Amino acid sequence: VQLQASGGGLVQAGGSLRLSCAASGRTFVNYVMGWFRQAPEKEREFVAVVSRTGDSTRYADSVKGRFAISRDVAENTVYLQMNSLKPEDTALYYCAAGRALVLSAARHAYDYWGQGTQVTVSS
């Protein structure tokens, strides 16, 4: 699976961004799709994941109520709508695809990774 993330940028605190991740190469519905992020000098951390069919989601506590993950099976794309952004959301955001059946927050559960898109939130 090849993953191409886009949609990052610079936004003021309280603003919104929508990230996209286009998948190609293998059957999109065979994979759960997740978003992770990595701030400078910090470990990559889980943000959100959506099930193969899109009917189940899971979020990190830090983004719950502000971010929403979704997928468009017809377009082979997963989205991350980010609202009420905070400076601490600043990071490089990665999308990932995993063959696991559960909605995992663990990096090792994901088999394919995109290149990352930068999100910067100014105060």
C-alpha positions as CSV (number, residue, x, y, z in Angstrom):
1,V,0.0,0.0,0.0
2,Q,1.3,3.5,-0.9
3,L,0.0,6.3,1.3
4,Q,0.2,10.0,0.4
5,A,-0.7,12.5,3.1
6,S,-1.6,16.1,2.4
7,G,-3.5,19.0,3.9
8,G,-1.1,20.2,6.6
9,G,-0.2,23.9,7.0
10,L,0.0,26.8,9.4
11,V,-3.1,27.8,11.4
12,Q,-3.8,29.9,14.4
13,A,-4.9,28.4,17.6
14,G,-8.7,27.7,17.5
15,G,-8.6,27.1,13.8
16,S,-9.2,24.0,11.7
17,L,-7.5,21.9,9.2
18,R,-8.5,18.7,7.3
19,L,-5.8,16.2,6.5
20,S,-6.2,13.7,3.7
21,C,-4.4,10.4,3.0
22,A,-4.8,8.8,-0.4
23,A,-4.1,5.1,-0.6
24,S,-3.1,3.0,-3.6
25,G,-1.7,-0.3,-4.5
26,R,-3.9,-2.8,-2.6
27,T,-7.5,-3.2,-1.5
28,F,-8.2,-0.2,0.7
29,V,-11.0,-1.9,2.7
30,N,-8.6,-4.6,3.9
31,Y,-6.9,-2.2,6.2
32,V,-7.7,-0.2,9.3
33,M,-6.4,3.3,8.8
34,G,-4.8,5.4,11.5
35,W,-3.2,8.8,12.0
36,F,-0.2,9.4,14.2
37,R,1.9,12.5,14.9
38,Q,5.4,13.3,16.0
39,A,6.5,16.6,17.5
40,P,10.2,17.6,17.6
41,E,12.2,15.5,20.1
42,K,9.2,13.4,21.0
43,E,8.1,9.9,20.1
44,R,5.5,9.3,17.5
45,E,2.1,9.0,19.1
46,F,-1.3,7.7,18.2
47,V,-4.0,10.2,17.2
48,A,-7.0,8.3,15.7
49,V,-7.9,5.1,13.8
50,V,-10.9,4.1,11.8
51,S,-12.2,0.6,11.0
52,R,-12.2,-1.1,7.6
53,T,-15.8,-0.2,7.0
54,G,-15.6,3.2,8.6
55,D,-18.2,2.5,11.3
56,S,-15.9,2.4,14.3
57,T,-13.3,4.9,15.4
58,R,-10.9,5.4,18.3
59,Y,-9.2,8.5,19.5
60,A,-6.4,9.6,21.8
61,D,-7.7,11.4,24.8
62,S,-5.8,14.5,23.8
63,V,-7.9,15.0,20.6
64,K,-11.2,13.5,21.6
65,G,-14.0,15.9,20.9
66,R,-11.9,18.0,18.6
67,F,-10.7,15.7,15.8
68,A,-12.7,13.4,13.6
69,I,-11.4,10.5,11.4
70,S,-13.4,9.2,8.5
71,R,-12.8,7.3,5.3
72,D,-14.2,7.3,1.8
73,V,-14.0,3.8,0.4
74,A,-14.9,4.8,-3.1
75,E,-12.1,7.4,-3.1
76,N,-9.5,5.2,-1.2
77,T,-9.0,8.1,1.1
78,V,-8.9,8.7,4.9
79,Y,-9.5,12.1,6.4
80,L,-8.7,13.7,9.7
81,Q,-10.8,16.8,10.5
82,M,-9.0,18.8,13.1
83,N,-11.0,21.6,14.9
84,S,-10.1,23.8,17.9
85,L,-6.5,23.4,17.2
86,K,-4.0,24.1,20.0
87,P,-0.2,24.9,19.8
88,E,0.4,21.5,21.3
89,D,-1.1,19.9,18.2
90,T,1.9,21.1,16.2
91,A,3.6,18.0,14.7
92,L,4.3,16.0,11.6
93,Y,1.2,13.9,11.0
94,Y,1.5,10.5,9.5
95,C,-1.2,8.2,8.1
96,A,-0.8,4.5,8.4
97,A,-2.5,1.3,7.2
98,G,-2.7,-1.9,9.3
99,R,-4.0,-5.4,8.6
100,A,-5.0,-6.0,12.3
101,L,-8.6,-6.5,13.1
102,V,-8.6,-4.3,16.1
103,L,-8.4,-0.5,16.3
104,S,-4.9,-0.4,17.6
105,A,-3.1,2.6,19.0
106,A,0.3,0.8,18.8
107,R,2.7,1.7,16.1
108,H,3.8,-1.9,15.5
109,A,0.2,-2.8,14.5
110,Y,0.6,-0.8,11.3
111,D,2.3,-2.1,8.2
112,Y,2.5,0.8,5.9
113,W,3.2,4.5,6.5
114,G,2.9,7.7,4.5
115,Q,5.5,10.4,4.4
116,G,3.9,12.9,6.8
117,T,2.4,16.3,6.5
118,Q,3.4,19.2,8.8
119,V,0.8,20.9,11.0
120,T,1.8,24.1,12.8
121,V,-0.5,25.8,15.2
122,S,0.5,29.3,16.3
123,S,-0.6,30.8,19.6
